[in-house]
Amino acid sequence: MSRGESTSPPVIIGGGMAGIAAAVALAERGLRPVLLESRPYLGGRVRSFIHAGTGDEIDNGQHLMMGCYRSTFRLLETLGTRGLVAIDPTLRVEFRDADGSVDILSAPTSLPSPLDVLTGMLRLKKLSVAERLALARLGARLAISSPMERETVSVYLRRLGQSERACARLWDPIVIATLNTPPGIASARLFATVMRRAFLGRGDDSHLAFPLTGLSRLIEPAERYITERGGRVITGATVERVQGEAGAFRIRLKDDEMLATGHLIVAVPARAIPRIMGDIPVAIAAAGEALASAPIVSLYLWYDTPLAHLPKFAALIGTNVQWMFNRRRITGERNDRHPGLLSCTISAAFEESAAVGEDIAVMADRELRGAFPEIGPARLLDTLVIKEKHATFAATPDAEALRPTARTALPGLYLAGDWTATSLPATIEGAAQSGYAAADSLLADIG
Ligand SMILES: Cc1cc2nc3c(=O)[nH]c(=O)nc-3n(C[C@H](O)[C@H](O)[C@H](O)COP(=O)(O)OP(=O)(O)OC[C@H]3O[C@@H](n4cnc5c(N)ncnc54)[C@H](O)[C@@H]3O)c2cc1C
């Protein structure tokens, strides 16, 4: 790598989805980027690994995508892994109460968006006719007006006539799953943007999309893609400090190696910025220092029967566990010694992330058996609880005001990451979109 000259290749710090998208976009344009990642692998929060106890490939937490994840699918197309994610042909979500009773949101494929989703809402049988009509009115309202700037989701939903029951049974699970933030503090504007993107777009934008393999496989070809185009991927490379000024940055790695570049994309989580960018005030100011984290607790529960008769996934109402994913049905993988594998998510898990893992697993098994009596006598064989304290930023109105754009005030310095101003919550899509936005700004600046 050239050191110090202004023609040095662009450097990207952070090899999560954002940094990968940026590096791939620059490599595609022949810029020979250098991607620095502190861990021994790429992917950041998108990661799978082999579980020692069962031999199953599992993720750091179940990830769900949607048909509207355009930047993500663009990246996966480029990497040749688009086929590893399947968009459901219909929008159908099963809601299970703690006692096992069922309600289903099923959007007819014969209708165009958003009439399909609105019809699906009107079919929810555990809400009164008045509540269902209020849901449909809210759907129509989303299309024409935006919530107020500092409004929270709860205030917004109540203002638009949503009953407590409609919030508990439909909106709250959707808000917590998409924003990883309790509705009482979540940004209504961000929520409305997500709803619009999913439900007012084209046909399958609102459909759920499931990775069919471990998450790491989705981005596995990235390193080869970048290096085949003359770029470099350096894992195990922790950046300690960035110094410099417009168009001339010096990057000090943990082993004291120094790199220099005129164009730098910083794609690390917001909370990592002050430590490495402390000498560049403009980056600190842009980093939204006050962005708070929100945790997610993910669980894997292995059973001694295949559980193929349970739904592929379902929302749980009135329980601590919020979503259940029937992993074997999603991936089609088998494991004869551990036939059944359910993965569960608890988002905005502020309490659960402080609890003892074993206790959470026992609670989840109990709640699953209540919500899915079909589990019957299946015996629980093994469990794994993964707590991600910094899973995402908390998507509050305050956070929205702090999120910076890709281009900073310092020429040559760009920011990427799910926390930057994408107008999306912290998601794979937000991260990929931010990486492309940083690469586009850089490409536009060098002309
Ligand atoms: C449990 C869980 C469940 C989730 N579920 C979903 C979901 O269902 N759907 C969805 O769309 N999204 C989901 N997300 C969110 C999604 O995973 C993230 O928004 C996205 O992966 C963030 O990508 P990123 O590139 O912005 O950040 P990261 O993935 O955090 O990447 C940043 C990278 O920077 C590296 N780094 C940090 N400091 C340095 C340094 N000093 N030097 C070098 N490298 C450094 C880190 O090691 C990391 O690899 C979930 C997240 C979690 C944790």
The ligand as an ORCA input file, in Angstrom:
! r2SCAN-3c Opt
* xyz 0 1
  C     -28.881     -9.618     17.775
  C     -29.105     -8.701     16.616
  C     -30.235     -8.863     15.833
  C     -30.448     -8.031     14.748
  N     -31.539     -8.252     13.970
  C     -31.661     -7.564     12.813
  C     -32.679     -7.896     11.880
  O     -33.504     -8.789     12.123
  N     -32.742     -7.198     10.721
  C     -31.850     -6.215     10.410
  O     -31.924     -5.666      9.310
  N     -30.874     -5.849     11.286
  C     -30.756     -6.499     12.468
  N     -29.757     -6.171     13.345
  C     -28.930     -4.970     13.095
  C     -27.795     -5.206     12.087
  O     -27.060     -6.372     12.407
  C     -26.852     -4.001     12.157
  O     -27.588     -2.819     12.006
  C     -25.775     -4.006     11.065
  O     -25.166     -5.268     10.959
  C     -24.717     -2.944     11.413
  O     -23.679     -2.936     10.449
  P     -22.536     -1.833     10.553
  O     -21.574     -2.126      9.464
  O     -23.133     -0.476     10.616
  O     -21.860     -2.055     11.985
  P     -21.044     -3.311     12.546
  O     -21.611     -4.563     12.032
  O     -20.982     -3.136     14.020
  O     -19.587     -3.157     11.927
  C     -18.619     -2.274     12.449
  C     -17.276     -2.968     12.341
  O     -16.247     -2.068     12.779
  C     -15.266     -2.830     13.433
  N     -14.453     -1.926     14.276
  C     -14.832     -1.264     15.390
  N     -13.795     -0.539     15.869
  C     -12.749     -0.757     15.038
  C     -11.411     -0.283     15.025
  N     -10.937      0.542     15.970
  N     -10.578     -0.722     14.038
  C     -11.018     -1.573     13.071
  N     -12.287     -2.044     13.044
  C     -13.146     -1.638     14.014
  C     -16.086     -3.837     14.245
  O     -15.308     -4.959     14.637
  C     -17.184     -4.200     13.252
  O     -16.858     -5.342     12.472
  C     -29.536     -6.967     14.459
  C     -28.412     -6.798     15.264
  C     -28.184     -7.653     16.325
  C     -26.955     -7.456     17.162
*
